[in-house]
């Protein structure tokens, strides 16, 4: 009798585990990504590329960076505006695209690029390319601040080494990471404290660390804080460009940032690589390119594939 009871309990346990596993391991997330063509669009799809839908027409030209409020209530995205015109904006809508509003008006930022949310402190962070700045604001767009300024004026603006493009946050450790694109072979990745140190100015900060120098053209970023790895897309020339890459967030001691040899190219072949988002719970990443493709891969780059093509000219991507 005891054996039969044990066997029944064992069978029940195995069945319960088998039934629970698909749910526990399910990787159903929704992708939200931006198309700068067709006047600008916010699109959405399942993580296997099915069920593509247009969430919204962009509220201004040149949508580039997108982020989703952790509650899932709102989408936020940047718009670059006209070339060399100081008319960038930050937009917000409900997740279904309704109730759109401009929260940082034209001219509040020059050419905003990748965008991230610090939900713990109610802040938006973004890179401003031609503005040559790292910026932040409250979630309603108020309280715009400049945290880092890499150059000022038209002459400095011509130098792509000053262009801030990608951005990522390590909120628990109080750090901000960003890329400066460069013009092929002189791209860099930096980090600094989230807040300006006392006595510092955006253009004079002693806490800025150069993590990498001499990269082709680093673009968007994301972080795996637990594994202490940073990921980025690179838009430069092959073999190191038009790739998805990763490296330790913390550099080896006493190593020249120009000579670091710990970059891992996860996969290449992208057509003007731009967007990047990590799905850490399911061990995956998603990337986009201006060729209109959405890619998925394991975090180590294995099983990389195109899950969507012909989507326009894609920039930023986020997942929910």
ABEGO torsion letter per residue (X at the ends): XAAAAAAAAAAAAAAAAAAAAAAAABABBBBBBBBABGGEBBBBBBAAGBGBBBABBBABBGBABBBBBAAGABBBBBBAEBBGBBABBBBBBBAAGBGBBBABBBGABABBBBBBBBAAAGBBBBBBAAAGBBBBBBAAGBGBBBABBABBEAAAAABAAABBABBBBBAAAGBBBBBBAEAGGABBBBBBBABBBBGBBAABBAABBBABBGBABBBBBBBBAAAGBBBBBBABBOAABGBBBBBBABBBBGBBAAABAABBBABBGBBGBBBBBBBAAAGBBBBBBAAGBBBBBBAAGBGBBBABBGAEBBBBBBBX
